[in-house]
């Protein structure tokens, strides 16, 4: 399971890094893309904090300056790799409070997979936003990464 999650987080790291690099090169990044990518970063941070039983530093829809994306992304990945490396039971139940204050419980495995899947989902929305703003979206499908 550790190898599987390390591979998925490697893929997630690669995709987000490519998207950050592309946005830094653009003269104008569409507002919706900035909002969605900031959300990806905040949500990843929040899920790591929930797993670790710590308070998160970000709000779920907090906007981050593009110049800060790389540092936030790197710290998210570092924390996720540390979580995976130190995990001894991926079926461990994690109790947490969502952004509306409701209590939930999920397994570590479910939360880790959700974190990656959530990022993929919103990168897809960013690809649509790019196209809607006459920008060419990046090819970030998993199979392209594995080639």
C-alpha positions as CSV (number, residue, x, y, z in Angstrom):
1,X,0.0,0.0,0.0
2,X,2.9,2.4,0.7
3,X,4.3,1.9,-2.7
4,X,0.9,2.4,-4.3
5,X,0.3,5.7,-2.5
6,X,3.9,6.9,-3.0
7,X,3.4,6.4,-6.8
8,X,0.1,8.3,-6.7
9,X,1.6,11.1,-4.7
10,X,4.5,11.2,-7.2
11,X,2.0,11.6,-10.0
12,X,0.1,14.3,-8.1
13,X,3.3,16.1,-7.4
14,X,4.4,16.0,-11.1
15,X,1.0,17.3,-12.3
16,X,0.7,20.1,-9.9
17,X,4.3,21.1,-10.5
18,X,3.7,21.2,-14.3
19,X,0.6,23.3,-13.7
20,X,2.4,25.7,-11.4
21,X,5.3,26.1,-14.0
22,X,2.7,26.8,-16.8
23,X,0.8,29.4,-14.7
24,X,4.1,31.2,-13.8
25,X,4.9,31.5,-17.6
26,X,1.5,32.9,-18.5
27,X,0.9,36.6,-18.6
28,X,-2.6,36.2,-17.3
29,X,-3.9,33.2,-15.4
30,X,-7.7,32.9,-15.6
31,X,-9.3,33.8,-12.3
32,X,-11.3,30.5,-12.1
33,X,-8.0,28.5,-12.5
34,X,-6.3,30.5,-9.8
35,X,-9.3,29.8,-7.5
36,X,-9.4,26.1,-8.3
37,X,-5.6,25.6,-7.9
38,X,-5.6,27.5,-4.6
39,X,-8.4,25.2,-3.5
40,X,-6.3,22.1,-4.5
41,X,-3.5,23.4,-2.4
42,X,-5.6,24.4,0.6
43,X,-7.6,21.1,0.6
44,X,-4.5,19.0,0.4
45,X,-3.0,20.9,3.3
46,X,-6.3,20.5,5.3
47,X,-6.5,16.8,4.7
48,X,-2.8,16.3,5.8
49,X,-3.6,18.4,9.0
50,X,-6.7,16.2,9.7
51,X,-4.7,13.0,9.4
52,X,-2.0,14.4,11.7
53,X,-4.6,15.7,14.2
54,X,-3.4,19.3,13.8
55,X,-5.3,22.5,13.0
56,X,-5.0,23.6,9.4
57,X,-3.4,26.9,8.4
58,X,-5.7,27.5,5.4
59,X,-9.4,28.0,4.6
60,X,-10.8,25.6,2.1
61,X,-11.3,28.3,-0.6
62,X,-8.5,30.6,0.4
63,X,-6.8,32.3,-2.5
64,X,-3.0,32.0,-2.6
65,X,-0.6,34.2,-4.7
66,X,0.8,32.2,-7.6
67,X,4.3,33.0,-6.3
68,X,3.5,30.9,-3.1
69,X,2.0,27.9,-4.9
70,X,5.3,26.1,-5.3
71,X,6.2,26.3,-1.6
72,X,2.7,25.3,-0.4
73,X,2.7,22.4,-2.9
74,X,6.1,21.2,-1.8
75,X,5.1,21.2,1.8
76,X,1.9,19.4,1.1
77,X,3.8,16.7,-0.7
78,X,6.5,16.4,1.9
79,X,3.8,16.0,4.6
80,X,1.9,13.4,2.6
81,X,5.0,11.4,1.9
82,X,5.8,11.5,5.6
83,X,2.2,10.3,6.4
84,X,2.5,7.4,4.0
85,X,6.0,6.5,5.2
86,X,5.0,6.4,8.8
87,X,1.7,4.7,8.3
88,X,1.4,1.2,9.9
89,X,-2.3,0.7,9.2
90,X,-4.1,2.2,6.2
91,X,-7.4,1.0,7.7
92,X,-6.9,3.2,10.7
93,X,-10.0,5.4,11.3
94,X,-9.4,9.1,11.3
95,X,-12.0,11.3,13.1
96,X,-12.2,14.9,11.7
97,X,-14.4,17.9,11.4
98,X,-15.3,19.2,8.0
99,X,-15.3,22.8,6.9
100,X,-19.0,23.1,8.1
101,X,-18.1,21.7,11.6
102,X,-19.7,18.3,11.0
103,X,-17.9,15.2,12.4
104,X,-16.9,12.4,10.2
105,X,-14.7,9.3,10.3
106,X,-12.8,7.7,7.3
107,X,-9.9,5.4,7.0
108,X,-6.4,6.7,6.2
109,X,-6.6,4.9,2.9
110,X,-9.8,6.6,2.0
111,X,-8.5,10.1,2.9
112,X,-5.2,9.6,1.0
113,X,-7.0,8.4,-2.1
114,X,-9.5,11.2,-1.8
115,X,-6.8,13.8,-1.6
116,X,-5.2,12.6,-4.9
117,X,-8.6,12.2,-6.6
118,X,-9.8,15.6,-5.5
119,X,-6.7,17.2,-7.0
120,X,-7.2,15.3,-10.3
121,X,-10.9,16.4,-10.4
122,X,-10.0,20.1,-10.0
123,X,-7.1,19.9,-12.5
124,X,-9.7,18.7,-15.0
125,X,-11.8,21.8,-14.3
126,X,-8.7,23.9,-14.7
127,X,-8.1,22.2,-18.1
128,X,-11.6,23.2,-19.2
129,X,-11.1,26.8,-17.9
130,X,-7.8,27.0,-19.8
131,X,-9.6,25.9,-23.0
132,X,-12.5,28.4,-22.4
133,X,-9.8,31.1,-22.1
134,X,-8.1,30.1,-25.4
135,X,-5.2,28.5,-23.5
136,X,-3.9,25.0,-24.3
137,X,-4.5,22.7,-21.4
138,X,-1.6,20.5,-20.2
139,X,-1.7,16.7,-20.9
140,X,-1.8,15.4,-17.3
141,X,-3.5,12.1,-17.7
142,X,-1.9,9.3,-15.6
143,X,-1.0,7.3,-18.7
144,X,1.0,10.2,-20.2
145,X,2.8,10.5,-16.9
146,X,3.7,6.7,-16.9
147,X,4.9,6.8,-20.5
